Amino acid sequence: AAVAFVARQAARRPVVGGNWKCNPDKQSKLDGLIANINACDTSKCDVFVCPSPLHVPYCLDKFTNGAKVTPQNCNFTGCGAYTGEMAVEQMKDMGITQVLLGHSERRGEFGIFPMDDNTTLATKLKYVLDGGLDCVFCIGEPKEIREKGLDAVLAEMDKQLTQVYSLLDPARVVIAYEPVWAIGTGLTATPGDAQATHAGIRKLIAKNASPAVAEAIRIQYGGSANAKNAPELSAQPDIDGFLVGGAALKPEFAQIVAAIGETKAKM
C-alpha cells in the first residue's frame, strides 16, 4: 500500500496556475509580473499563467522556465461571426497549448452575468480537447451551498461534472476546485476541509469515470492560496496544486510554487 501511495504521488506532478484576471491596467506593468513567474522553480512543479486576453500575445515568448500561457476562456464554435470570442484554432496558431474554462467569474459569481453554464462548458471542453488543446477546468460552490455541509458541496460538484466525466483525460485535463466564497475574500477552507472536498471530488470521478482516472487526474485548490497557507495545504494528499488569483500578481507566487514542489517531493 505504501508503494502504491508513493507511485500515485509521483504520477501526479504538482501544478500551480496564476490567474491574472483583468489585470494589470497597463502593459508596462507586465514585465514585473512576468519576472515573478520566471522566478519560479519549475523543476518539481508545472506552472501556467492566465493573462488578460489583450496581454496574451505580449506574454507568449516571455517565460523562460516552461510556464504555459493559458487563455482565460474560449468559444465552442471556432472562427467566424462570433464577436468578442476566441477560438481554439487561433490559439493553436499562436503556439498556445492549453486554456482555462469554467472559472466562477465566468459562471456568474460576484454579480457578473453568467457567461457559461454546465452545458456550455461541457461543449467547450469537448471542442477544446478535440481541437488538440489541454484544459484547466474549474468547478466550485458558493457560500450558501458550503454552509449546508460537505454532502451538499459534493452534490453540486457532481452536477458540474456530470456532463464531462467521460472527457476527463488525466494527461490533458486539470480540475481546479474553487470554493467561490473564498476567492478574493481572504477566507480559506481549513486544510482538512479542503482535503475532504478534494477527496470527495476524486471519489466522484472514480465512480463516474474510472478509478484509474481518479487516481491520475490533478485537482488544484483555488481558494485564496498564498505563501503563508500553501505549505499546509500542500501537505494534503488530494491537493495537487493551486489556482492562484491575487497572490499571482505578487512575488510570493514563486513561494507558493516552491512550497508545493518541495512538500510533494517529500511525500
C-alpha positions in Angstrom: 0.0 0.0 0.0 2.8 2.4 0.8 4.5 1.7 -2.5 1.2 2.4 -4.3 0.7 5.6 -2.4 4.2 6.8 -3.4 3.5 5.8 -7.1 0.3 7.8 -7.1 2.0 10.9 -5.7 4.9 10.6 -8.2 2.4 10.3 -11.1 0.5 13.5 -10.1 3.1 16.2 -10.7 2.1 19.4 -8.8 0.7 22.2 -10.9 0.2 25.8 -10.0 -1.5 28.4 -12.1 -1.6 32.2 -11.8 -4.8 33.8 -13.0 -4.2 37.5 -13.6 -7.9 38.0 -14.4 -8.4 41.5 -15.8 -5.0 42.8 -14.7 -2.8 44.8 -14.9 -4.2 48.1 -16.1 -1.1 49.0 -18.1 1.0 46.8 -20.4 4.1 48.4 -18.9 3.4 46.5 -15.7 3.6 43.1 -17.4 7.4 42.7 -17.3 7.2 42.8 -13.5 4.5 40.1 -13.4 6.4 38.0 -15.9 9.6 38.3 -13.7 7.6 36.9 -10.8 6.7 33.8 -12.9 10.2 33.4 -14.2 11.4 33.4 -10.6 9.6 30.1 -10.1 11.5 26.8 -9.8 9.6 24.6 -12.2 11.8 21.5 -11.7 9.2 20.0 -9.3 6.0 21.7 -10.4 4.2 22.7 -13.6 3.3 26.3 -13.9 0.8 28.1 -16.1 -0.3 31.8 -16.3 -3.7 33.2 -17.4 -3.1 36.7 -18.7 -5.9 39.1 -19.8 -6.8 38.3 -23.5 -5.3 41.6 -24.6 -1.9 40.7 -23.0 -1.7 37.1 -24.2 0.4 37.9 -27.3 2.9 40.0 -25.3 3.4 37.2 -22.8 3.8 34.3 -25.2 7.5 34.3 -25.6 8.5 35.8 -22.3 8.6 32.8 -20.0 12.0 31.1 -19.6 11.1 28.2 -17.3 8.4 26.4 -19.2 5.4 28.3 -17.7 2.5 27.9 -20.1 0.4 30.8 -21.3 -3.2 29.8 -20.8 -6.0 32.0 -22.0 -8.9 32.5 -19.6 -11.7 31.3 -22.0 -12.5 30.2 -25.5 -15.7 29.7 -27.5 -17.0 26.3 -28.8 -17.7 27.2 -32.4 -14.4 28.1 -33.9 -13.7 31.1 -36.1 -16.5 33.1 -37.7 -19.1 35.7 -36.9 -18.6 35.5 -33.1 -17.8 39.0 -31.9 -15.8 39.1 -28.7 -14.8 35.4 -28.8 -11.6 33.5 -29.1 -11.2 30.2 -30.9 -9.0 27.1 -30.4 -7.7 27.4 -34.0 -6.4 30.9 -33.2 -4.8 29.8 -30.0 -3.0 26.8 -31.7 -1.7 29.1 -34.4 -0.1 31.2 -31.7 1.6 28.2 -30.1 -0.8 28.0 -27.2 -1.3 24.5 -25.8 -4.0 24.9 -23.1 -6.9 27.0 -22.0 -8.8 27.7 -18.8 -12.6 27.0 -18.7 -15.4 27.5 -16.2 -13.9 30.0 -13.8 -16.5 31.1 -11.2 -16.4 34.6 -12.5 -17.4 33.3 -16.0 -20.1 31.1 -14.4 -21.8 34.2 -12.9 -20.4 34.7 -9.4 -19.9 38.2 -7.9 -22.9 39.6 -9.7 -21.4 39.2 -13.2 -23.9 38.0 -15.9 -23.5 34.2 -16.3 -21.5 33.7 -19.5 -21.3 29.9 -19.1 -23.2 27.0 -17.6 -22.6 23.3 -17.1 -23.9 22.5 -20.6 -21.9 25.2 -22.5 -18.8 24.2 -20.5 -19.1 20.6 -21.4 -19.5 21.6 -25.1 -16.4 23.8 -24.8 -14.3 21.1 -23.1 -15.1 18.6 -25.9 -14.3 21.3 -28.5 -11.0 22.2 -26.8 -9.8 18.6 -26.5 -11.0 17.6 -30.0 -9.1 20.6 -31.2 -5.8 19.4 -29.6 -5.6 21.8 -26.6 -5.4 20.8 -23.0 -7.6 22.3 -20.4 -7.8 23.6 -16.8 -11.5 23.0 -15.9 -12.9 24.9 -12.9 -15.6 23.8 -10.6 -16.8 25.2 -7.2 -19.6 26.2 -4.9 -20.9 29.4 -3.4 -21.1 30.1 0.3 -24.8 29.2 0.6 -24.0 25.6 -0.6 -20.9 25.3 1.6 -22.9 26.3 4.7 -25.1 23.2 4.1 -22.2 20.9 4.6 -19.8 18.6 2.6 -22.6 16.4 1.1 -24.3 19.4 -0.4 -20.9 20.6 -1.8 -20.2 17.3 -3.4 -23.7 17.1 -4.8 -23.0 20.4 -6.6 -19.6 19.2 -7.8 -21.3 16.1 -9.2 -23.8 18.4 -11.0 -21.0 20.4 -12.5 -19.0 17.3 -13.6 -21.9 15.1 -14.8 -21.5 16.1 -18.5 -17.7 15.9 -18.5 -16.9 12.7 -16.7 -16.3 11.0 -20.0 -13.9 13.7 -21.1 -11.6 13.7 -18.1 -8.3 12.5 -19.6 -5.7 13.0 -16.8 -3.0 13.7 -19.3 -4.9 16.6 -20.7 -7.3 17.9 -18.1 -6.6 19.5 -14.7 -9.5 20.1 -12.4 -9.4 23.4 -10.5 -11.7 23.3 -7.4 -12.7 26.8 -6.4 -14.5 27.4 -3.1 -16.2 30.5 -4.5 -16.8 32.0 -1.1 -13.0 32.1 -0.5 -12.0 33.8 -3.7 -10.7 37.3 -3.1 -12.2 37.4 0.4 -9.2 36.3 2.3 -11.2 33.4 3.6 -9.6 29.9 3.1 -11.0 26.5 3.8 -9.1 24.7 6.5 -6.6 22.2 5.1 -8.8 19.5 6.5 -11.9 20.9 4.8 -10.1 21.4 1.5 -8.7 17.8 1.7 -12.1 16.4 2.4 -13.6 18.2 -0.6 -10.8 17.1 -2.9 -11.0 13.5 -1.8 -14.8 13.7 -2.4 -14.3 15.0 -5.9 -11.8 12.3 -6.6 -14.3 9.7 -5.3 -17.0 11.1 -7.7 -14.5 10.8 -10.6 -13.7 7.2 -9.6 -17.3 6.3 -9.5 -18.4 8.1 -12.7 -15.3 8.0 -14.9 -12.9 5.3 -13.5 -10.7 4.6 -10.5 -7.7 5.0 -12.8 -8.7 8.4 -14.0 -9.4 9.5 -10.4 -6.0 8.4 -9.2 -4.2 10.1 -12.0 -6.1 13.4 -12.5 -4.7 16.5 -10.8 -7.0 18.6 -8.7 -5.9 22.2 -7.8 -7.2 24.2 -4.9 -8.4 27.7 -5.9 -9.4 29.5 -2.7 -7.1 32.4 -1.8 -3.9 30.3 -1.7 -0.9 32.3 -0.6 2.7 31.9 0.6 1.5 31.5 4.2 -1.1 28.8 3.8 0.5 26.9 0.8 2.7 24.6 2.8 -0.1 23.2 5.0 -2.5 22.9 2.1 0.3 21.2 0.0 0.6 18.5 2.6 -2.9 17.3 1.9 -2.7 14.1 -0.2 -5.5 15.0 -2.6 -4.4 18.7 -3.3 -2.2 18.6 -6.3 -1.7 22.3 -6.9 -3.2 25.7 -6.7 -5.1 28.1 -9.0 -3.9 31.4 -7.6 -5.6 34.8 -8.0 -4.5 37.8 -6.0 -1.1 36.3 -5.0 -0.3 35.6 -8.6 0.2 39.4 -9.0 2.9 39.4 -6.3 6.4 38.0 -5.9 5.1 35.5 -3.4 3.8 33.4 -6.3 7.2 31.8 -6.5 7.0 30.8 -2.8 3.7 29.0 -3.5 5.2 27.0 -6.3 8.2 26.2 -4.2 6.0 25.1 -1.2 4.1 22.5 -3.1 7.0 21.3 -5.2 9.1 20.7 -2.0 6.2 19.3 0.0 5.1 16.8 -2.6 8.7 15.7 -3.2 8.9 14.6 0.4 5.6 12.7 0.4 
